[in-house]
Amino acid sequence: MPAACESVLEDIEDIVSAEDLKPHDRQFVRRNVFPKVRKRNSQKNIQTDDEPPSDSIIPGVQKIWIRTWGCSHNNSDGEYMAGQLAAYGYTITDNSAEADLWLLNSCTVKNPAEDHFRNSIKKAQEGKKKVVLAGCVPQAQPRQEYLKGLSIIGVQQIDRVVEVVEETIKGHSVRLLGQKKDNGKRLGGARLDLPKIRKNPLIEIISINTGCLNACTYCKTKHARGDLASYPIEELVDRAKQSFQEGVCEIWLTSEDTGAYGRDIGTDLPKLLWKLVEVIPEGAMLRLGMTNPPYILEHLEEMAKILSHPRVYAFLHIPVQSASDSVLMDMKREYCVADFKQVVDFLKEKVPGITIATDIICGFPGETDEDFQETMKLVELYRFPSLFINQFYPRPGTPAAKMPQVPAAVKKQRTKDLSQLFHSYSPYDHKVGERQRVLVTEESFDSNYYVAHNPFYEQVLVPKDPLLMGKMVEVDIYEAGKHFMKGQPVSDARVHTASINRPLAKGEVSGLTEEINQLRAPSCEDVKASRKLILSKKVLLELL
């Protein structure tokens, strides 16, 4: 997309001098800005430019469409960016056609995700939309040709999204790709108390750290998220408390590797989890995100105790990727199949009924038929109820992309064979007739049911009774499918409500105090004049 200036600015300060008004100052004085009446040119047939000059555009009054691909961490980043933009006065819309600017938050894990991202950029440009790019793709490879001339907000710079959007709307191309540091030490990222719009007002996604300690040969995310950087325990606990006060009843802890949490700041995952358990109210639940086998091995005893806690889901996502030690070595996964089995067997013994989810890559470079058969045997042995099957895609710039590749037809066939094995067994049939306690948090994709989860984070569909949403209830299981069960609420059972505060409305901004909300409320004069919300200078300083 053409920009108003040809040069790419590496930081916002490159176009702002010490004497210029800052973004919050411009927002504050917007009440005193009046349109200047231009004299009409009396000469006929003189062409005028339809586009107003950049200095006549008032940011903060536009509509923004946000699209996010990828993991829970990326989704949390998207929620934070939406919250800050809405708090500043922008309108977040679900209608891409009516939006003035598209904020595209990308994922770099697999080729198809990047293809969707690239196609969305092209579509935005064809529709004459302003574009801001975010997420792991531009962070990892900002010099790609199709990103040329476009504004980028880095994964650790999401607290400056308002500035980048503002300058992009005015026609500038701005790129903020730096790291957050304190006395030279890399931080986990932007502050956790920033304004946020939760996709689901009942679920708070908390990123406990960014990056990881591994160097997997197939992984592109490492290029974007970097090495491990953890948030302090007290900041994470404070964020959890704030979420519960806003009506949240389920917290997801996420990162590129939750098991490695704290190794850079002198603590560990069990210490964090015990502190979080202390503040979880009755009727609310905590879900732990993905952890790699090496970093959970030394904490097995403590993790088993935590996963047995009534307010923590007995669920753990442990990617194995392959059941061949030679393939794992080529992947540089830093564990062997025996390590994975030790973790799974121990947790199954100490936490009866626990759900173990895992990932498998089919057709990694050098994988033989014998290697793949070992993976098939592992799946047959454990019959994972949740299995993420991925055909290998070589990501540019990774060591695995330079290795001799398995033929595409072989990769496709192995993916098909593993999928058939996964669908050959039914993990929930034996649970029909059980009475289970479930937490209701969302609506099903077909809108016919509400979606709940039992203590093992197994999906249970319940009737669409608005009184159940956000509540913990008892249900009788009467039907089971491959990925779900169906339950009927017990009529005389006790209903637990997680928080005395009502959940925020869908689209409502989290993290704003009552004082700030009052300052955001428009007067009649404002509605007639600009029909936009205006923040005071003091409030914007707090938010930005």
Sequence and secondary structure as in RCSB ss.txt:
>XXXX:A:sequence
MPAACESVLEDIEDIVSAEDLKPHDRQFVRRNVFPKVRKRNSQKNIQTDDEPPSDSIIPGVQKIWIRTWGCSHNN
SDGEYMAGQLAAYGYTITDNSAEADLWLLNSCTVKNPAEDHFRNSIKKAQEGKKKVVLAGCVPQAQPRQEYLKGL
SIIGVQQIDRVVEVVEETIKGHSVRLLGQKKDNGKRLGGARLDLPKIRKNPLIEIISINTGCLNACTYCKTKHAR
GDLASYPIEELVDRAKQSFQEGVCEIWLTSEDTGAYGRDIGTDLPKLLWKLVEVIPEGAMLRLGMTNPPYILEHL
EEMAKILSHPRVYAFLHIPVQSASDSVLMDMKREYCVADFKQVVDFLKEKVPGITIATDIICGFPGETDEDFQET
MKLVELYRFPSLFINQFYPRPGTPAAKMPQVPAAVKKQRTKDLSQLFHSYSPYDHKVGERQRVLVTEESFDSNYY
VAHNPFYEQVLVPKDPLLMGKMVEVDIYEAGKHFMKGQPVSDARVHTASINRPLAKGEVSGLTEEINQLRAPSCE
DVKASRKLILSKKVLLELL
>XXXX:A:secstr
   SSSS BSSGGGG  TTS  HHHHHHGGGG          STT    SS  GGG  TTSSEEEEEE S HHHH
HHHHHHHHHHHHHT EEES GGG SEEEEEE  SSHHHHHHHHHHHHHHHHTT EEEEEEHHHHH TT GGGTT 
EEE TT GGGHHHHHHHHHTT  BEE    EETTEE SSS TTS B  SSTTEEEEE EESBS   TT SHHHHH
 B EE  HHHHHHHHHHHHHTT  EEEEE S GGGTTTTTT  HHHHHHHHHTT  TT EEEE    HHHHHTTH
HHHHHHHTSTTB SEEE   B S HHHHHHHT S  HHHHHHHHHHHHHHSTT EEEEEEEES TT  HHHHHHH
HHHHHHH  SEEEEEE    TTSGGGGS    HHHHHHHHHHHHHHHTTS SSGGGTT EEEEEEEEE TTSSSE
EEE TT  EEEE   GGGTTEEEEEEEEEE SS EEEEE TT   EES SS    TT  BT  HHHHHHHS  HH
HHHHT S    HHHHHHH 
